Amino acid sequence: MPTSRSHLRVILLAVAALALAAPVAAQAQAEPPEYGPVGKAQHRDILIASDMWSTTPGIMGISLNFTNIIGAANLDTSKDANQTYEAARAAVLEAGGAWNDNVECVAHEKWQTKPWAFTTTIGAAQYQDAWGAQFTQTNMSVVQVQFSWPPRPSTLDGSDFAVTLNTGEVISNVSNASVGPNFEYNEGTTVVLNDNRLGNRLPKSDPKAIYPVSVKIIEDKVYGTPLQLVGPRGRLVSALGMTGTNDRTPYDTQSSDPTKWTGPRMIAAKLTHMSTKGEGGPLILGGGLLPNSGIAIFGKANAQYRVRIATIGGAFSPDGLRAMYPNEYRKFFQLVARSQSGELVPIIEANHTYLIDGEPLTVVGIADRTTKARPKQFNQCLQDDSENQIDIVLKGSEAAMRKLIEVKIPAQGNGYQPLYNDGGPGATPTPGQTYTAPGPRQTMNLINGLDNPLQTTFVRLKKFAPSGLNR
């Protein structure tokens, strides 16, 4: 499978189908269908130093991320399709996606060589190539379910989830579910649900608005493989009955108060020593996107610590389409330390050494999103993995790091800018089109993982049967 960002968007927003699990003998279901390469790779039980966000298992939150742009019926980004620039652009706009008209890093007639520079919309053909021919829904939405512990990949099916909409309708046969963009082995707490019944683009004030208000983990009556979460030292726990709630839609009418914006936001943030344990993932998924760790981007001498942020409502992007560059800390984030006297010290600039009670602390930059690149390569052709983690890379003394208490997204004013998800407007929004909202101004307390990084490892490998997945 090609390793363009268009296919990585499939990984990031697509999910594994109900048919992933092997049917049990007591049930009369058909054999699971043949899976595409991404479906197979995403459901192998490999978690290495995977982040946890709490000492207890549960659903931290759910969100409607965006609608309509997964599996666009008339878009085909494959080179063999020879779809023209004009036809592709029209198909994206028809699906409600954003299209960058101002791309200069690749000729427009060669748009298929770098489709991620132009759009985040995924064609139906590419979705099926990645996941399997059985994935026939088009124009799907994404609902995110954020767990505190990573799900066991081989137990993750659409039939594990019941989504209750604001209308009262309950959807218990969600088309697809997987860890999506979080294909690296040290990630995995985010699940994305794909289905074309999960939401629309109307504000909450409209009586026809549709958005999820709760997600519950239910008994898997389709395949008999109940969802499990992986805890400390690989301990398995049942997720049955866990519930998450939501009262937002990214298509709501936005307040003038940035703290009330309904776009993507932080749901957790953790300070740890820098490590490459679990960095990397299945070869089919990482081409052009790895390595992207702090050490790969900035070198071991500079990448000594990291603040890893987990997002809900989608991955962070400056406009919804382009990557966040390694040097853009100042535009979007602000760490805060507390001195021994109680003084709050904002860490505003990157590559500036702050002394906290005489101890040095420097923000080096942003990692876990792109591969290493020179500043002249910072343009729309730079690939972003669009996952739900982002690292702020630090160097300095451990004593200084222990003074850090929170991370902020100012979102507006004093040179700060808001963040968007993949449903955002891009660089050249189409007049009259409805895009997702910017993320809010926000402050998140840091989990101190310097002594206990809150990570888990679980590896159980099985071969795939020729007819499908054998778990």
C-alpha positions as CSV (number, residue, x, y, z in Angstrom):
1,M,0.0,0.0,0.0
2,P,1.4,3.4,-0.8
3,T,2.6,5.3,2.1
4,S,1.3,8.8,1.2
5,R,-0.4,10.8,3.9
6,S,-3.7,10.1,2.2
7,H,-3.3,6.5,3.3
8,L,-2.1,7.6,6.7
9,R,-5.3,9.6,7.1
10,V,-7.1,6.3,6.5
11,I,-5.1,4.9,9.4
12,L,-5.8,7.9,11.5
13,L,-9.5,8.1,10.9
14,A,-10.4,4.7,9.8
15,V,-11.2,1.8,12.1
16,A,-11.5,-1.9,12.0
17,A,-14.9,-3.5,11.2
18,L,-17.2,-5.7,13.2
19,A,-15.9,-8.7,11.2
20,L,-12.4,-8.4,12.7
21,A,-13.1,-10.9,15.5
22,A,-13.1,-14.6,14.9
23,P,-16.6,-16.0,15.5
24,V,-17.1,-18.4,18.3
25,A,-18.4,-21.9,17.7
26,A,-21.7,-21.2,19.5
27,Q,-22.6,-18.5,17.0
28,A,-23.6,-19.0,13.3
29,Q,-21.9,-16.0,11.8
30,A,-20.0,-16.2,8.5
31,E,-16.3,-16.4,8.5
32,P,-14.7,-13.0,8.8
33,P,-13.9,-11.4,5.4
34,E,-10.4,-10.9,4.1
35,Y,-8.9,-7.8,5.6
36,G,-6.8,-5.2,3.8
37,P,-3.2,-4.5,4.9
38,V,-4.1,-1.8,7.4
39,G,-6.8,-3.8,9.0
40,K,-4.4,-6.6,9.6
41,A,-1.6,-4.4,10.9
42,Q,-3.8,-2.4,13.2
43,H,-5.2,-5.4,15.0
44,R,-2.0,-7.2,16.1
45,D,-1.5,-7.2,19.8
46,I,1.6,-5.1,20.1
47,L,1.8,-2.4,22.7
48,I,5.3,-1.3,23.9
49,A,5.7,1.3,26.6
50,S,2.2,2.5,25.6
51,D,1.0,5.6,27.5
52,M,-1.6,5.4,30.2
53,W,-3.3,8.5,31.5
54,S,-4.6,7.3,34.9
55,T,-4.0,4.6,37.4
56,T,-7.6,3.4,36.8
57,P,-9.2,2.2,33.6
58,G,-12.0,4.0,32.0
59,I,-13.3,6.3,29.2
60,M,-11.9,9.8,29.7
61,G,-14.1,11.5,27.1
62,I,-15.8,11.2,23.7
63,S,-16.2,13.8,20.9
64,L,-17.6,14.3,17.4
65,N,-14.4,15.2,15.5
66,F,-15.8,15.9,12.0
67,T,-18.3,14.6,9.5
68,N,-18.6,13.4,5.9
69,I,-14.9,13.4,4.7
70,I,-13.9,9.7,5.3
71,G,-14.7,7.6,2.2
72,A,-15.7,10.3,-0.2
73,A,-17.5,8.6,-3.0
74,N,-16.0,10.4,-6.0
75,L,-12.4,10.9,-4.8
76,D,-9.6,8.6,-5.9
77,T,-6.1,9.6,-4.8
78,S,-4.3,6.6,-6.4
79,K,-1.9,7.4,-9.1
80,D,-3.4,4.7,-11.4
81,A,-6.8,6.5,-11.3
82,N,-5.4,9.5,-13.1
83,Q,-8.1,11.7,-11.6
84,T,-7.5,15.3,-12.7
85,Y,-6.8,18.1,-10.2
86,E,-10.2,19.7,-11.1
87,A,-12.1,16.4,-10.6
88,A,-10.4,15.7,-7.3
89,R,-11.0,19.2,-6.0
90,A,-14.7,19.0,-7.0
91,A,-15.1,15.6,-5.2
92,V,-13.6,17.0,-2.0
93,L,-15.8,20.0,-2.0
94,E,-18.8,17.9,-2.7
95,A,-18.0,15.9,0.4
96,G,-17.6,19.0,2.4
97,G,-13.9,18.8,2.8
98,A,-11.3,21.5,2.6
99,W,-9.0,21.9,-0.4
100,N,-5.8,24.0,-0.5
101,D,-5.7,26.1,-3.7
102,N,-2.4,27.8,-2.8
103,V,-0.1,24.8,-2.8
104,E,3.3,25.6,-4.4
105,C,5.5,22.8,-3.2
106,V,4.1,20.4,-5.9
107,A,2.6,21.1,-9.3
108,H,-1.2,21.0,-9.3
109,E,-1.2,18.5,-12.2
110,K,0.9,16.2,-10.0
111,W,-1.4,16.5,-7.0
112,Q,-1.6,12.7,-6.6
113,T,2.0,12.5,-5.7
114,K,1.4,14.5,-2.5
115,P,-2.4,14.6,-1.9
116,W,-2.0,15.4,1.8
117,A,-0.8,18.9,0.7
118,F,-4.2,19.6,-0.8
119,T,-6.8,17.8,1.5
120,T,-7.5,15.6,4.4
121,T,-10.5,14.0,2.7
122,I,-10.1,10.2,2.1
123,G,-11.5,8.6,-1.0
124,A,-13.7,5.5,-0.8
125,A,-11.3,3.5,-2.9
126,Q,-8.4,4.2,-0.7
127,Y,-10.4,3.4,2.4
128,Q,-11.3,0.0,1.0
129,D,-7.8,-0.6,-0.2
130,A,-6.5,-0.1,3.3
131,W,-9.3,-1.9,5.3
132,G,-11.0,-4.3,3.0
133,A,-13.7,-4.4,0.3
134,Q,-16.4,-4.9,3.0
135,F,-16.1,-1.3,4.1
136,T,-18.7,0.1,1.7
137,Q,-20.1,3.1,3.7
138,T,-19.2,6.4,2.2
139,N,-19.0,10.0,3.6
140,M,-18.4,8.8,7.1
141,S,-18.0,10.8,10.3
142,V,-15.4,10.3,13.1
143,V,-16.3,10.0,16.8
144,Q,-13.3,9.7,19.1
145,V,-13.4,7.6,22.3
146,Q,-10.5,8.4,24.6
147,F,-9.5,5.7,27.1
148,S,-7.2,6.1,30.1
149,W,-5.6,2.7,29.3
150,P,-4.9,1.3,25.8
151,P,-7.4,-1.2,24.4
152,R,-6.2,-4.6,23.4
153,P,-6.1,-4.2,19.6
154,S,-7.3,-7.7,18.8
155,T,-10.5,-7.2,20.9
156,L,-11.5,-3.9,19.3
157,D,-14.6,-4.1,17.1
158,G,-17.4,-1.7,16.0
159,S,-19.8,-4.1,17.8
160,D,-18.2,-3.2,21.2
161,F,-19.7,0.3,21.0
162,A,-23.2,1.8,21.5
163,V,-23.4,5.4,20.5
164,T,-26.4,7.4,21.7
165,L,-27.2,10.5,19.7
166,N,-28.8,13.7,21.0
167,T,-31.9,12.6,19.1
168,G,-32.2,9.6,21.4
169,E,-31.2,7.2,18.6
170,V,-28.8,4.4,19.7
171,I,-26.3,3.1,17.1
172,S,-25.0,-0.2,18.3
173,N,-23.7,-1.5,15.0
174,V,-21.0,1.1,14.3
175,S,-19.3,0.4,11.0
176,N,-15.7,0.5,12.1
177,A,-13.5,0.9,15.2
178,S,-9.7,1.0,15.7
179,V,-6.9,2.9,17.3
180,G,-6.7,4.9,14.0
181,P,-3.8,7.3,13.7
182,N,-2.1,6.0,16.8
183,F,-0.2,3.2,15.0
184,E,3.0,3.7,17.0
185,Y,3.5,1.0,19.6
186,N,3.8,3.5,22.5
187,E,0.4,5.0,21.7
188,G,-3.1,3.4,21.5
189,T,-5.4,5.0,24.1
190,T,-7.5,6.7,21.4
191,V,-10.2,4.8,19.5
192,V,-11.9,6.3,16.4
193,L,-15.4,5.2,15.2
194,N,-16.3,5.6,11.6
195,D,-19.9,5.6,10.5
196,N,-22.1,7.9,8.4
197,R,-24.8,8.2,11.0
198,L,-22.9,9.8,13.8
199,G,-23.4,13.5,13.3
200,N,-24.1,16.4,11.0
201,R,-22.9,20.0,10.6
202,L,-25.8,21.8,12.2
203,P,-25.4,23.9,15.4
204,K,-26.9,22.7,18.6
205,S,-29.6,25.4,18.3
206,D,-31.0,23.7,15.2
207,P,-33.6,21.0,16.0
208,K,-32.1,18.9,13.2
209,A,-28.6,18.9,14.7
210,I,-27.1,15.4,15.3
211,Y,-24.1,14.7,17.5
212,P,-23.2,11.9,20.0
213,V,-24.0,12.4,23.7
214,S,-22.7,9.2,25.1
215,V,-20.8,6.0,24.1
216,K,-21.1,2.8,26.1
217,I,-19.0,-0.4,25.8
218,I,-21.5,-3.2,25.3
219,E,-21.4,-7.0,25.1
220,D,-20.0,-8.0,21.7
221,K,-22.9,-10.2,20.4
222,V,-21.5,-10.3,16.9
223,Y,-18.1,-11.9,17.4
224,G,-18.0,-12.7,21.1
225,T,-14.7,-10.9,21.7
226,P,-15.4,-8.4,24.5
227,L,-13.3,-5.3,24.6
228,Q,-10.3,-5.4,27.0
229,L,-8.0,-2.7,28.2
230,V,-4.3,-3.2,29.0
231,G,-3.1,-1.9,32.3
232,P,0.2,-2.0,34.3
233,R,2.5,-4.9,33.5
234,G,0.1,-6.0,30.8
235,R,-2.8,-6.7,33.1
236,L,-6.1,-7.2,31.2
237,V,-9.4,-5.7,32.3
238,S,-12.8,-5.8,30.8
239,A,-14.2,-2.6,29.4
240,L,-17.8,-3.8,29.5
241,G,-20.1,-1.1,30.8
242,M,-17.7,1.8,30.6
243,T,-19.4,5.0,29.5
244,G,-18.3,8.4,28.2
245,T,-20.4,11.5,27.6
246,N,-20.3,14.6,25.4
247,D,-22.2,17.9,25.2
248,R,-20.3,19.5,22.3
249,T,-20.3,19.6,18.5
250,P,-17.5,21.2,16.5
251,Y,-20.1,22.7,14.2
252,D,-21.8,24.7,16.9
253,T,-22.2,28.5,16.7
254,Q,-18.9,29.8,18.3
255,S,-18.7,32.2,21.2
256,S,-16.5,35.3,21.1
257,D,-15.0,33.9,24.3
258,P,-12.1,31.5,23.2
259,T,-12.5,29.4,26.3
260,K,-15.8,28.2,24.9
261,W,-14.7,27.2,21.4
262,T,-15.7,23.6,20.6
263,G,-12.8,22.4,18.4
264,P,-10.0,20.0,19.4
265,R,-8.6,20.2,22.9
266,M,-6.2,18.6,25.4
267,I,-7.6,15.8,27.6
268,A,-4.3,15.0,29.4
269,A,-0.6,15.9,29.5
270,K,2.3,14.0,31.0
271,L,5.9,14.9,31.8
272,T,8.5,12.1,31.4
273,H,12.1,11.5,30.6
274,M,12.6,11.2,26.8
275,S,12.6,7.6,25.6
276,T,12.4,5.9,22.3
277,K,10.7,2.8,23.7
278,G,7.8,1.9,21.6
279,E,8.6,4.4,18.9
280,G,7.8,3.0,15.5
281,G,5.1,0.8,14.3
282,P,4.1,-1.6,11.5
283,L,6.2,-0.9,8.4
284,I,3.1,-0.5,6.2
285,L,2.0,2.4,8.2
286,G,5.2,4.3,9.0
287,G,6.6,5.1,5.5
288,G,7.4,8.8,5.2
289,L,6.2,9.5,8.8
290,L,8.9,7.8,10.9
291,P,11.1,8.3,12.8
292,N,9.4,11.3,14.4
293,S,10.5,11.1,18.1
294,G,12.2,14.0,19.9
295,I,15.5,12.3,19.6
296,A,15.1,11.8,15.8
297,I,14.2,15.4,15.3
298,F,16.5,17.2,17.7
299,G,19.2,14.7,18.7
300,K,19.8,12.9,22.0
301,A,21.7,15.8,23.6
302,N,18.7,18.1,23.2
303,A,15.8,15.8,23.6
304,Q,16.1,14.9,27.3
305,Y,12.5,15.2,28.5
306,R,9.0,15.5,26.9
307,V,5.6,16.7,27.8
308,R,3.2,14.5,25.8
309,I,-0.2,15.9,25.2
310,A,-3.2,13.7,24.5
311,T,-5.9,15.4,22.4
312,I,-9.6,14.9,22.1
313,G,-11.7,16.2,19.3
314,G,-9.1,15.3,16.7
315,A,-5.4,15.9,16.0
316,F,-3.9,19.4,16.3
317,S,-3.2,21.3,13.1
318,P,-2.6,25.1,12.5
319,D,-5.5,25.1,9.9
320,G,-6.8,21.6,9.7
321,L,-4.7,20.5,6.7
322,R,-1.0,21.4,7.2
323,A,1.4,19.9,9.6
324,M,2.5,21.5,12.8
325,Y,6.2,22.3,12.3
326,P,8.9,21.5,14.9
327,N,9.6,25.2,15.5
328,E,6.0,26.3,16.2
329,Y,5.9,26.0,20.0
330,R,5.6,29.8,20.5
331,K,2.5,30.0,18.3
332,F,0.4,27.4,20.1
333,F,1.7,26.4,23.6
334,Q,2.9,27.7,26.9
335,L,4.3,25.7,29.7
336,V,4.2,27.0,33.2
337,A,6.6,26.3,36.1
338,R,6.2,27.2,39.8
339,S,9.3,28.4,41.7
340,Q,10.0,27.5,45.3
341,S,8.5,30.8,46.4
342,G,5.3,30.0,44.6
343,E,5.9,32.4,41.6
344,L,4.5,31.2,38.3
345,V,7.0,31.3,35.5
346,P,5.6,31.1,32.0
347,I,7.8,29.3,29.5
348,I,7.0,31.4,26.5
349,E,9.9,31.1,24.0
350,A,11.6,28.0,22.6
351,N,15.4,27.8,22.5
352,H,15.6,30.2,25.4
353,T,17.0,28.9,28.7
354,Y,14.8,29.8,31.7
355,L,16.2,29.5,35.2
356,I,13.8,28.2,37.8
357,D,15.3,28.6,41.2
358,G,18.6,28.6,39.4
359,E,17.9,25.4,37.5
360,P,17.9,25.5,33.6
361,L,15.0,24.6,31.5
362,T,14.7,25.0,27.7
363,V,11.9,24.2,25.3
364,V,13.6,22.6,22.2
365,G,10.6,22.2,20.0
366,I,7.7,20.0,18.8
367,A,8.0,16.3,17.9
368,D,6.0,13.2,17.3
369,R,4.2,14.7,14.3
370,T,6.7,15.0,11.4
371,T,10.1,13.5,10.4
372,K,13.2,15.7,10.6
373,A,13.2,18.5,8.1
374,R,15.0,21.7,7.4
375,P,13.1,25.0,7.7
376,K,13.0,25.4,3.9
377,Q,10.9,22.2,3.9
378,F,8.3,23.6,6.2
379,N,5.5,23.8,3.8
380,Q,2.3,22.0,2.9
381,C,4.2,19.0,1.5
382,L,5.6,18.1,4.9
383,Q,3.8,15.0,6.1
384,D,2.1,14.9,9.5
385,D,0.9,11.7,11.1
386,S,-2.2,13.4,12.5
387,E,-2.3,11.4,15.6
388,N,-3.7,12.2,19.0
389,Q,-0.4,12.7,20.7
390,I,2.1,15.6,20.4
391,D,5.3,16.1,22.3
392,I,6.9,19.3,23.6
393,V,10.6,18.4,23.8
394,L,12.7,19.8,26.6
395,K,16.3,19.9,27.9
396,G,17.7,21.0,31.2
397,S,18.0,19.7,34.8
398,E,15.6,17.3,36.3
399,A,15.2,19.7,39.2
400,A,13.9,22.3,36.8
401,M,11.6,19.8,35.1
402,R,10.0,19.0,38.5
403,K,8.9,22.6,38.7
404,L,6.6,22.3,35.7
405,I,3.0,22.2,36.6
406,E,0.8,22.9,33.6
407,V,0.6,23.4,29.8
408,K,-1.6,26.1,28.2
409,I,-3.1,26.6,24.8
410,P,-3.6,30.4,24.7
411,A,-5.4,30.2,21.3
412,Q,-5.6,33.9,20.7
413,G,-3.7,37.2,21.4
414,N,-0.1,38.0,22.0
415,G,1.0,36.1,18.9
416,Y,-0.9,32.9,19.7
417,Q,-3.0,31.1,17.2
418,P,-5.9,28.5,17.6
419,L,-5.7,24.9,16.6
420,Y,-8.0,22.9,14.3
421,N,-8.7,19.2,13.5
422,D,-8.8,17.5,10.1
423,G,-12.2,19.0,9.4
424,G,-10.8,22.5,9.6
425,P,-10.8,25.2,6.8
426,G,-7.3,24.8,5.5
427,A,-5.5,27.7,3.9
428,T,-8.1,28.6,1.3
429,P,-11.6,27.8,2.7
430,T,-14.5,27.7,0.3
431,P,-17.1,30.4,0.9
432,G,-20.3,29.0,2.3
433,Q,-18.8,25.7,3.5
434,T,-19.1,24.7,7.2
435,Y,-15.9,23.6,8.8
436,T,-15.0,22.5,12.3
437,A,-14.4,25.1,15.0
438,P,-11.0,26.2,16.4
439,G,-9.9,24.6,19.7
440,P,-10.4,26.5,22.9
441,R,-8.1,28.4,25.2
442,Q,-7.2,25.9,27.8
443,T,-5.0,25.0,30.7
444,M,-4.1,21.4,31.6
445,N,-2.3,20.2,34.7
446,L,0.7,18.0,34.1
447,I,0.9,14.4,35.2
448,N,4.4,14.0,36.7
449,G,5.7,10.8,35.1
450,L,9.4,11.4,36.0
451,D,9.4,8.6,38.6
452,N,6.6,6.5,37.1
453,P,5.9,7.1,33.4
454,L,2.5,5.3,33.5
455,Q,3.2,3.0,30.6
456,T,2.4,-0.6,29.7
457,T,3.7,-3.3,27.4
458,F,1.7,-6.2,26.0
459,V,2.7,-8.4,23.0
460,R,0.7,-11.4,21.9
461,L,1.3,-12.4,18.2
462,K,-0.8,-14.7,16.1
463,K,-0.7,-15.4,12.4
464,F,-3.5,-14.3,10.2
465,A,-5.6,-17.0,8.6
466,P,-5.9,-16.8,4.8
467,S,-9.6,-16.1,5.0
468,G,-9.3,-13.1,7.4
469,L,-8.1,-12.3,10.9
470,N,-7.5,-15.1,13.3
471,R,-7.2,-13.6,16.7
